[in-house]
């Protein structure tokens, strides 16, 4: 078995794989101050609920976009799982993906492993939309090469910015309003957040496809993906486990090397 860790700006996801099988998956709120010991207490208890013993884990891989959190996660793997983890982006870790952009080192590790998993599952050129702290639109060509993308503010960031910047506007939740035209302040805000984001998705997908010059299959992933995928025909597939699946692919690829 091996442990896969996806350290993002909002959540840190942990998964244990046995071969190709996912044995368990758990998430914690991102906190760069959390220590390896704290992670270990939390994670090993959750693993035990799923009948996964810590001693059964013999390897680990990490993708992190939070440099301050990486040290504690590496220490977690070393001290509690007796493993020297592979870290995506570090020298010697082969992700099996050509990154055809001007500054490959600046592309987030999570985006690359998700792109790898998306190409494995879906044929032809793709747009991968990841609804995270930021909403990213990543383009993968038919050969599986990463061609670049778009980074937009995440929907939660947009809601928080609206609340913080406008004194008379309340903080609202993210949900699908029945009507586009709101009859009061809160419904109007809910509509602007939700349907405005749907319009952003549809507009960017159309523009990316036009610029790319071919039809692209659109795959959505991330926590809020189900909420938006139901509202637009621009999204072809919903797949919420791409990053962890991609990490598993990279681990197996490097374990064979």
C-alpha positions as CSV (number, residue, x, y, z in Angstrom):
1,X,0.0,0.0,0.0
2,X,1.0,3.6,-0.5
3,X,-0.1,7.0,0.8
4,X,-1.0,9.8,-1.6
5,X,-1.2,13.4,-0.3
6,X,-2.6,16.4,-2.2
7,X,-1.8,19.5,-0.3
8,X,-3.9,22.4,-1.5
9,X,-4.7,25.9,-0.4
10,X,-8.1,25.0,1.1
11,X,-7.9,21.3,1.9
12,X,-5.3,18.6,2.3
13,X,-6.4,15.2,0.9
14,X,-5.0,11.9,1.9
15,X,-5.6,8.5,0.2
16,X,-4.3,5.0,0.7
17,X,-4.1,2.8,-2.4
18,X,-3.5,-0.9,-2.6
19,X,-2.4,-1.4,-6.2
20,X,-5.1,0.3,-8.3
21,X,-7.7,0.1,-5.5
22,X,-8.5,3.1,-3.4
23,X,-8.7,1.8,0.2
24,X,-9.7,5.1,1.8
25,X,-9.8,8.8,1.3
26,X,-9.8,11.6,4.0
27,X,-9.6,15.4,3.9
28,X,-8.5,18.0,6.4
29,X,-8.7,21.8,6.3
30,X,-5.4,23.2,5.1
31,X,-3.2,24.6,7.9
32,X,0.5,25.2,7.3
33,X,1.0,25.3,11.1
34,X,-0.1,21.7,11.6
35,X,2.7,19.4,12.7
36,X,3.5,15.9,11.5
37,X,2.4,14.6,14.9
38,X,-1.0,16.3,14.6
39,X,-1.5,14.8,11.1
40,X,-0.5,11.4,12.3
41,X,-3.0,11.3,15.2
42,X,-5.8,12.4,12.9
43,X,-5.0,10.3,10.0
44,X,-4.2,7.0,11.7
45,X,-7.5,7.1,13.6
46,X,-9.4,7.5,10.3
47,X,-7.4,4.8,8.7
48,X,-8.2,2.4,11.5
49,X,-11.9,3.0,10.9
50,X,-11.4,1.7,7.4
51,X,-9.3,-1.2,8.7
52,X,-6.1,0.2,7.1
53,X,-3.1,-0.4,9.4
54,X,-0.3,2.2,9.4
55,X,2.3,-0.5,9.1
56,X,0.8,-1.7,5.8
57,X,1.8,1.5,4.1
58,X,5.2,1.2,2.5
59,X,5.5,4.2,0.3
60,X,4.2,7.8,-0.2
61,X,3.8,10.6,-2.7
62,X,3.0,14.2,-2.2
63,X,1.8,17.0,-4.5
64,X,1.8,20.4,-2.7
65,X,1.0,24.0,-3.7
66,X,1.7,25.2,-0.2
67,X,5.5,25.3,0.4
68,X,5.0,26.0,4.1
69,X,3.1,22.8,4.6
70,X,5.5,20.5,2.8
71,X,8.0,19.9,5.6
72,X,5.3,18.6,8.1
73,X,3.9,16.3,5.4
74,X,7.3,14.9,4.5
75,X,8.0,14.3,8.2
76,X,4.7,12.5,8.6
77,X,5.7,10.1,5.9
78,X,9.2,9.5,7.3
79,X,8.3,9.2,11.0
80,X,4.9,7.4,10.9
81,X,4.9,5.5,7.6
82,X,8.6,4.7,7.4
83,X,8.7,6.1,3.8
84,X,10.8,8.7,2.0
85,X,8.0,10.3,-0.1
86,X,8.2,11.2,-3.7
87,X,7.5,14.9,-4.1
88,X,6.0,15.9,-7.4
89,X,8.1,18.7,-8.9
90,X,11.3,17.7,-7.3
91,X,14.2,16.4,-9.5
92,X,14.0,12.8,-10.4
93,X,10.2,12.4,-10.1
94,X,9.0,11.5,-13.6
95,X,5.3,12.5,-14.1
96,X,5.2,11.2,-17.6
97,X,3.7,14.4,-19.0
98,X,5.2,16.9,-21.4
99,X,4.6,20.5,-20.1
100,X,4.6,22.7,-23.1
101,X,4.5,26.2,-21.5
102,X,7.0,29.0,-21.1
103,X,7.7,28.3,-17.4
104,X,7.0,24.7,-16.6
105,X,8.3,25.0,-13.1
106,X,5.5,27.5,-12.3
107,X,2.6,25.0,-13.0
108,X,1.1,23.7,-9.8
109,X,1.9,20.0,-9.1
110,X,-1.8,19.3,-8.5
111,X,-2.7,20.6,-12.0
112,X,-0.2,18.4,-13.7
113,X,-1.1,15.1,-11.9
114,X,-4.8,15.9,-12.5
115,X,-4.0,16.4,-16.2
116,X,-2.2,13.1,-16.3
117,X,-5.2,11.3,-14.8
118,X,-7.7,13.0,-17.1
119,X,-5.7,12.1,-20.2
120,X,-5.7,8.5,-19.0
121,X,-9.4,8.3,-18.6
122,X,-10.8,10.4,-21.5
123,X,-9.7,10.3,-25.1
124,X,-8.7,13.3,-27.3
125,X,-7.9,16.9,-26.4
126,X,-9.3,18.0,-23.1
127,X,-10.2,21.0,-20.9
128,X,-9.9,20.1,-17.3
129,X,-11.8,22.5,-15.0
130,X,-10.8,22.3,-11.3
131,X,-13.0,24.0,-8.8
132,X,-10.6,24.8,-6.0
133,X,-9.4,27.9,-4.2
134,X,-8.8,29.1,-7.7
135,X,-10.8,27.7,-10.6
136,X,-8.3,26.5,-13.2
137,X,-9.0,25.6,-16.8
138,X,-6.1,23.3,-18.1
139,X,-5.7,22.3,-21.7
140,X,-4.3,18.8,-22.5
141,X,-3.8,17.9,-26.2
142,X,-4.5,14.5,-27.8
143,X,-1.0,13.3,-27.1
144,X,-1.4,14.0,-23.4
145,X,0.8,17.1,-23.3
146,X,0.0,20.0,-21.0
147,X,-0.6,23.0,-23.2
148,X,-1.4,25.7,-20.6
149,X,-4.6,27.2,-19.2
150,X,-6.5,29.8,-17.4
151,X,-6.6,30.7,-13.7
152,X,-9.7,32.5,-12.3
153,X,-10.6,33.4,-8.7
154,X,-12.4,30.5,-7.1
155,X,-16.1,30.9,-6.4
156,X,-15.6,31.0,-2.6
157,X,-13.0,33.7,-3.0
158,X,-15.4,35.7,-5.1
159,X,-18.1,35.4,-2.5
160,X,-15.7,36.5,0.3
161,X,-14.4,39.4,-1.7
162,X,-17.9,40.7,-2.4
163,X,-18.7,40.5,1.3
164,X,-15.5,42.2,2.4
165,X,-15.6,45.0,-0.1
166,X,-19.2,46.0,0.1
167,X,-20.4,47.3,3.5
168,X,-24.1,46.6,3.0
169,X,-23.9,43.2,1.4
170,X,-24.1,40.1,3.5
171,X,-22.1,36.9,3.1
172,X,-24.1,34.4,1.1
173,X,-23.9,30.7,0.5
174,X,-23.2,29.1,-2.9
175,X,-26.3,27.4,-4.3
176,X,-28.3,27.2,-7.5
177,X,-31.1,29.8,-7.5
178,X,-34.2,28.9,-9.3
179,X,-34.3,32.4,-11.0
180,X,-31.6,34.5,-12.6
181,X,-33.4,37.8,-11.7
182,X,-33.2,38.2,-7.9
183,X,-36.1,40.0,-6.2
184,X,-34.1,41.0,-3.1
185,X,-30.5,41.6,-2.2
186,X,-29.6,38.0,-1.1
187,X,-31.2,36.3,-4.1
188,X,-29.6,38.8,-6.4
189,X,-26.2,38.0,-4.9
190,X,-26.8,34.3,-5.1
191,X,-27.7,34.6,-8.7
192,X,-24.7,36.7,-9.5
193,X,-22.3,34.2,-7.9
194,X,-23.9,31.1,-9.3
195,X,-25.1,32.1,-12.8
196,X,-22.2,34.5,-13.2
197,X,-19.8,31.5,-12.6
198,X,-21.8,29.4,-15.0
199,X,-21.4,32.1,-17.6
200,X,-17.7,32.3,-16.9
201,X,-17.4,28.5,-17.5
202,X,-19.3,28.6,-20.7
203,X,-17.5,31.6,-22.0
204,X,-14.0,30.4,-21.3
205,X,-14.7,26.9,-22.6
206,X,-15.9,28.4,-25.9
207,X,-13.0,30.8,-26.2
208,X,-10.4,28.1,-25.4
209,X,-11.9,25.8,-28.0
210,X,-11.9,28.5,-30.6
211,X,-8.3,29.4,-29.9
212,X,-7.2,25.7,-29.7
213,X,-8.9,25.1,-33.0
214,X,-10.6,21.8,-32.2
215,X,-13.4,20.4,-30.2
216,X,-12.3,19.5,-26.6
217,X,-13.9,17.2,-24.1
218,X,-14.5,19.1,-20.9
219,X,-14.0,17.4,-17.5
220,X,-14.8,19.0,-14.2
221,X,-13.2,18.1,-10.9
222,X,-12.9,19.6,-7.4
223,X,-15.3,20.0,-4.5
224,X,-17.8,22.4,-6.1
225,X,-17.7,20.7,-9.5
226,X,-21.0,18.8,-9.0
227,X,-22.9,22.0,-8.3
228,X,-21.9,23.7,-11.5
229,X,-21.7,20.6,-13.8
230,X,-25.5,20.1,-13.4
231,X,-26.2,23.6,-14.8
232,X,-24.3,23.7,-18.1
233,X,-23.9,21.5,-21.2
234,X,-20.4,22.8,-21.5
235,X,-19.1,20.2,-19.0
236,X,-19.1,16.6,-20.5
237,X,-17.8,14.6,-17.5
238,X,-17.7,15.0,-13.7
239,X,-14.7,13.3,-12.0
240,X,-13.9,14.3,-8.4
241,X,-10.9,12.1,-7.7
242,X,-8.5,13.0,-10.5
243,X,-5.7,14.5,-8.5
244,X,-5.4,11.6,-6.1
245,X,-5.7,9.1,-9.1
246,X,-3.0,11.1,-10.9
247,X,-0.7,10.9,-7.8
248,X,-1.2,7.1,-7.8
249,X,-0.2,6.9,-11.4
250,X,2.9,9.0,-10.8
251,X,3.8,6.8,-7.8
252,X,3.5,3.6,-9.7
253,X,5.4,5.0,-12.7
254,X,8.4,5.9,-10.5
255,X,8.2,2.8,-8.4
256,X,8.9,0.8,-11.6
257,X,11.8,3.0,-12.6
